[in-house]
Amino acid sequence: MAVPYVVFVTGGNNGIGYEAVKAFYESPKPYHILMGSRSIDRAEAAVKKLNEEVPNSSNTVEIVQLDLVSDESIQKATEQISKSPGRLDALVNNAGATFDFEYNAGKVSIRECFNNAYDTNVAGPNVLTHALVPLLLKSSNPRLLFIAGLSHMTLAIKEFFPTPPLPAGWPKKVEFETIGYRCSKTALNMLMLDWNHKLKADGVKVWGVGPGMLATDLGGQRHLAEKMGAGHASLGGTLIRDVVEGARDADAGKIVERDGLTPL
């Protein structure tokens, strides 16, 4: 019997993360999938949904409680994986958050909006990756992915998508605000490049993955994303699985999209 490939998907209970877990779960290749989630209850509900949608899978899913802004949570997750299965073949740094809509609603300050985004989307994945590298190095085929999100600088310069032109005057009303999130995800691209540099001699393949504008519950604004024509989150899930399964090995060290590369 083939040994399952162990893949850890952070933020795996919803959105693109859930669709990635589902893509691995329904793969004919053997997987043991670690579903990272801040909430155990939400993860359990996601696993129930997964088994309903893919009732005949021979792969396995294990819940790992993970809060990226808590070093204690990261340490506990690392200890859980260290005990069993004892190694990690692929880490998918997918979990992220936006606080721009909370800023628009007056729930956080502009500084809190940015600091919270960087803590969750940049510092968190960096601390987690640092903790899990020893387990990745136990793999014969280690892979490390960072989900890029809305970090396409070239498109931002040309069109500043998804923010339309704004009229003169102050304050500006931006319905679909993304700038705190977007800045943090652009910083995540630099983090990917750094880990690619650090782990090259160890044989770890590293990517940024740009799934494109997809409809998720990020920021609780799925309706706005759908209104703007966002695609289904499953497109991101299958792209992540394709990268892990070797379809984009020639593009290691870069940010891959479904149809090409994101310029850095």
NURO-36584 format. One record per residue (C-alpha): residue number from 1; residue in three letters; x, y, z. Coordinates in steps of 0.2 Angstrom, whole numbers, plus 2048, in hexadecimal, padded with zeros to 3 digits. Example, Ala and Ser with C-alpha at 12.3 -4.5 7.8 and 13.67 -1.06 7.14 Angstrom:
2
SITE num residu  xx  yy  zz
SITE   1    Ala 83E 7EA 827
SITE   2    Ser 844 7FB 824
***
This chain:
264
SITE num residu  xx  yy  zz
SITE   1    Met 800 800 800
SITE   2    Ala 807 811 7FB
SITE   3    Val 80C 81D 809
SITE   4    Pro 801 82C 809
SITE   5    Tyr 808 83D 805
SITE   6    Val 805 848 814
SITE   7    Val 7FF 85A 810
SITE   8    Phe 7FB 868 81C
SITE   9    Val 7EE 875 816
SITE  10    Thr 7EC 883 821
SITE  11    Gly 7DB 88C 821
SITE  12    Gly 7D5 87B 81A
SITE  13    Asn 7C3 87C 821
SITE  14    Asn 7BC 889 815
SITE  15    Gly 7BF 892 804
SITE  16    Ile 7CE 88D 7F9
SITE  17    Gly 7D5 883 808
SITE  18    Tyr 7C6 878 809
SITE  19    Glu 7C6 876 7F6
SITE  20    Ala 7D9 871 7F7
SITE  21    Val 7D5 864 805
SITE  22    Lys 7C7 85D 7FA
SITE  23    Ala 7D2 85C 7EB
SITE  24    Phe 7DF 852 7F4
SITE  25    Tyr 7D1 848 7FC
SITE  26    Glu 7C9 843 7EC
SITE  27    Ser 7DA 83F 7E3
SITE  28    Pro 7DE 82D 7DE
SITE  29    Lys 7EF 830 7E6
SITE  30    Pro 7F1 82C 7F8
SITE  31    Tyr 7F0 83B 804
SITE  32    His 7F0 83E 817
SITE  33    Ile 7E9 850 818
SITE  34    Leu 7EB 85B 827
SITE  35    Met 7DD 868 827
SITE  36    Gly 7E3 877 830
SITE  37    Ser 7D5 882 838
SITE  38    Arg 7D4 88E 846
SITE  39    Ser 7C3 886 84B
SITE  40    Ile 7C2 874 84F
SITE  41    Asp 7AF 875 84D
SITE  42    Arg 7B0 87D 83C
SITE  43    Ala 7BD 870 837
SITE  44    Glu 7B2 862 83D
SITE  45    Ala 7A3 869 832
SITE  46    Ala 7AF 86A 823
SITE  47    Val 7B4 858 825
SITE  48    Lys 7A2 853 826
SITE  49    Lys 79E 85D 816
SITE  50    Leu 7AE 855 80E
SITE  51    Asn 7A8 843 811
SITE  52    Glu 797 847 80A
SITE  53    Glu 79E 84F 7FA
SITE  54    Val 7AC 841 7F8
SITE  55    Pro 7A4 832 800
SITE  56    Asn 7B0 825 7F9
SITE  57    Ser 7C1 82C 7FC
SITE  58    Ser 7CE 820 803
SITE  59    Asn 7D9 82F 809
SITE  60    Thr 7D9 836 81A
SITE  61    Val 7D6 847 822
SITE  62    Glu 7DC 84D 834
SITE  63    Ile 7D8 85D 83C
SITE  64    Val 7E5 868 843
SITE  65    Gln 7E0 877 84D
SITE  66    Leu 7EB 886 847
SITE  67    Asp 7EA 898 84B
SITE  68    Leu 7F8 8A1 841
SITE  69    Val 7F9 8B0 84D
SITE  70    Ser 7FC 8A4 85C
SITE  71    Asp 80E 89D 85E
SITE  72    Glu 806 891 86B
SITE  73    Ser 7FA 88B 85E
SITE  74    Ile 808 889 851
SITE  75    Gln 812 87F 85E
SITE  76    Lys 804 873 862
SITE  77    Ala 800 870 850
SITE  78    Thr 813 86C 84D
SITE  79    Glu 813 860 85B
SITE  80    Gln 803 858 855
SITE  81    Ile 80B 855 844
SITE  82    Ser 81B 850 84B
SITE  83    Lys 813 842 855
SITE  84    Ser 809 83B 846
SITE  85    Pro 80C 83A 838
SITE  86    Gly 81D 840 83D
SITE  87    Arg 821 848 82C
SITE  88    Leu 81A 855 820
SITE  89    Asp 81B 853 80D
SITE  90    Ala 813 863 808
SITE  91    Leu 80E 873 812
SITE  92    Val 801 87E 80A
SITE  93    Asn 801 88F 812
SITE  94    Asn 7EF 894 80D
SITE  95    Ala 7E7 89B 81D
SITE  96    Gly 7E5 8AE 81C
SITE  97    Ala 7DA 8BC 821
SITE  98    Thr 7D5 8CE 81C
SITE  99    Phe 7D0 8DB 828
SITE 100    Asp 7CD 8E9 81B
SITE 101    Phe 7BA 8E6 81C
SITE 102    Glu 7BB 8E8 82F
SITE 103    Tyr 7C4 8F8 82D
SITE 104    Asn 7B6 8FE 821
SITE 105    Ala 7AA 8FA 82E
SITE 106    Gly 7B3 904 83C
SITE 107    Lys 7B7 8F4 846
SITE 108    Val 7CA 8F6 845
SITE 109    Ser 7D6 904 841
SITE 110    Ile 7E0 905 831
SITE 111    Arg 7F0 900 83B
SITE 112    Glu 7E7 8F1 843
SITE 113    Cys 7E0 8ED 831
SITE 114    Phe 7F2 8EC 82A
SITE 115    Asn 7FB 8E5 83A
SITE 116    Asn 7EE 8D7 83B
SITE 117    Ala 7EF 8D2 829
SITE 118    Tyr 802 8D1 82A
SITE 119    Asp 802 8C7 83A
SITE 120    Thr 7F6 8BA 833
SITE 121    Asn 7FB 8BA 820
SITE 122    Val 80E 8BC 822
SITE 123    Ala 815 8BA 833
SITE 124    Gly 809 8AB 836
SITE 125    Pro 80F 8A1 827
SITE 126    Asn 821 8A5 82A
SITE 127    Val 820 89F 83C
SITE 128    Leu 817 88F 837
SITE 129    Thr 823 88B 829
SITE 130    His 832 88E 835
SITE 131    Ala 82A 882 841
SITE 132    Leu 826 874 834
SITE 133    Val 836 874 829
SITE 134    Pro 83D 866 833
SITE 135    Leu 82E 85B 82F
SITE 136    Leu 82F 861 81D
SITE 137    Leu 841 85B 81C
SITE 138    Lys 83C 84A 821
SITE 139    Ser 833 848 810
SITE 140    Ser 83A 841 801
SITE 141    Asn 830 84D 7F6
SITE 142    Pro 82D 85D 801
SITE 143    Arg 822 86B 7FA
SITE 144    Leu 81E 87C 801
SITE 145    Leu 810 887 7FB
SITE 146    Phe 80B 899 7FF
SITE 147    Ile 7FA 89E 7F8
SITE 148    Ala 7FD 8B0 7F1
SITE 149    Gly 7EB 8B7 7F0
SITE 150    Leu 7E9 8C8 7E9
SITE 151    Ser 7FB 8CD 7E7
SITE 152    His 7FD 8D0 7D4
SITE 153    Met 807 8E0 7D3
SITE 154    Thr 807 8E1 7C0
SITE 155    Leu 7F4 8E1 7C0
SITE 156    Ala 7F3 8ED 7CE
SITE 157    Ile 7FE 8F9 7C5
SITE 158    Lys 7F3 8F8 7B5
SITE 159    Glu 7E2 8F7 7BB
SITE 160    Phe 7E3 8F7 7CE
SITE 161    Phe 7D6 8E8 7CE
SITE 162    Pro 7CB 8E5 7D8
SITE 163    Thr 7C9 8F8 7DD
SITE 164    Pro 7C1 902 7CF
SITE 165    Pro 7C6 914 7CB
SITE 166    Leu 7C1 920 7DA
SITE 167    Pro 7BA 932 7D9
SITE 168    Ala 7C3 941 7E0
SITE 169    Gly 7C0 945 7F2
SITE 170    Trp 7C2 93E 803
SITE 171    Pro 7BF 932 80B
SITE 172    Lys 7BF 925 7FD
SITE 173    Lys 7B1 918 7FE
SITE 174    Val 7B8 907 7F8
SITE 175    Glu 7AB 8F9 7F9
SITE 176    Phe 7B7 8EB 7F6
SITE 177    Glu 7C6 8F1 800
SITE 178    Thr 7D5 8E5 7FF
SITE 179    Ile 7E5 8EF 802
SITE 180    Gly 7EA 8E9 813
SITE 181    Tyr 7E7 8D7 80D
SITE 182    Arg 7EF 8DA 7FD
SITE 183    Cys 7FF 8E2 804
SITE 184    Ser 801 8D3 810
SITE 185    Lys 7FF 8C6 802
SITE 186    Thr 80C 8D0 7F7
SITE 187    Ala 818 8CE 806
SITE 188    Leu 814 8BC 807
SITE 189    Asn 81B 8BB 7F5
SITE 190    Met 82C 8C1 7FC
SITE 191    Leu 82B 8B4 80A
SITE 192    Met 828 8A6 7FD
SITE 193    Leu 838 8AC 7F4
SITE 194    Asp 842 8AC 804
SITE 195    Trp 83C 89A 809
SITE 196    Asn 840 895 7F7
SITE 197    His 852 89C 7F9
SITE 198    Lys 854 894 80B
SITE 199    Leu 84E 883 806
SITE 200    Lys 855 881 7F5
SITE 201    Ala 864 876 7FA
SITE 202    Asp 858 86B 804
SITE 203    Gly 84E 866 7F5
SITE 204    Val 83E 86F 7FB
SITE 205    Lys 834 875 7EC
SITE 206    Val 82B 886 7F0
SITE 207    Trp 81E 88F 7E7
SITE 208    Gly 812 89E 7E9
SITE 209    Val 801 899 7E2
SITE 210    Gly 7F6 8A6 7DB
SITE 211    Pro 7E4 89F 7DA
SITE 212    Gly 7DD 8AE 7D2
SITE 213    Met 7CD 8B8 7D7
SITE 214    Leu 7C2 8AA 7DF
SITE 215    Ala 7B2 8AB 7E9
SITE 216    Thr 7B6 8A7 7FC
SITE 217    Asp 7B0 8AD 80D
SITE 218    Leu 7C0 8B7 80F
SITE 219    Gly 7BA 8C6 819
SITE 220    Gly 7A8 8C0 818
SITE 221    Gln 7A6 8C8 807
SITE 222    Arg 7A2 8B9 7FC
SITE 223    His 794 8C3 7F4
SITE 224    Leu 79F 8D1 7EF
SITE 225    Ala 7AC 8C5 7E7
SITE 226    Glu 79E 8BC 7DE
SITE 227    Lys 797 8CC 7D8
SITE 228    Met 7A8 8D0 7D0
SITE 229    Gly 7A8 8C0 7C7
SITE 230    Ala 7B4 8B6 7D2
SITE 231    Gly 7B6 8A3 7CD
SITE 232    His 7B2 894 7D8
SITE 233    Ala 7BE 891 7E6
SITE 234    Ser 7C1 87F 7DF
SITE 235    Leu 7CC 886 7D1
SITE 236    Gly 7D8 88B 7DF
SITE 237    Gly 7D7 87A 7E7
SITE 238    Thr 7DB 870 7D8
SITE 239    Leu 7E9 87C 7D3
SITE 240    Ile 7F1 879 7E5
SITE 241    Arg 7EF 866 7E2
SITE 242    Asp 7F7 867 7D1
SITE 243    Val 806 871 7D8
SITE 244    Val 808 864 7E6
SITE 245    Glu 807 856 7D9
SITE 246    Gly 815 85C 7CE
SITE 247    Ala 80C 865 7C0
SITE 248    Arg 816 875 7C3
SITE 249    Asp 826 86F 7C9
SITE 250    Ala 82F 879 7BB
SITE 251    Asp 828 889 7C3
SITE 252    Ala 82F 886 7D5
SITE 253    Gly 834 896 7DD
SITE 254    Lys 827 8A0 7D3
SITE 255    Ile 815 8A5 7D5
SITE 256    Val 80A 899 7CB
SITE 257    Glu 7F9 89D 7C4
SITE 258    Arg 7ED 891 7BB
SITE 259    Asp 7F3 898 7AA
SITE 260    Gly 804 89E 7AD
SITE 261    Leu 80E 8A8 7BA
SITE 262    Thr 80C 8B7 7C4
SITE 263    Pro 819 8C4 7C0
SITE 264    Leu 824 8C8 7D0
***
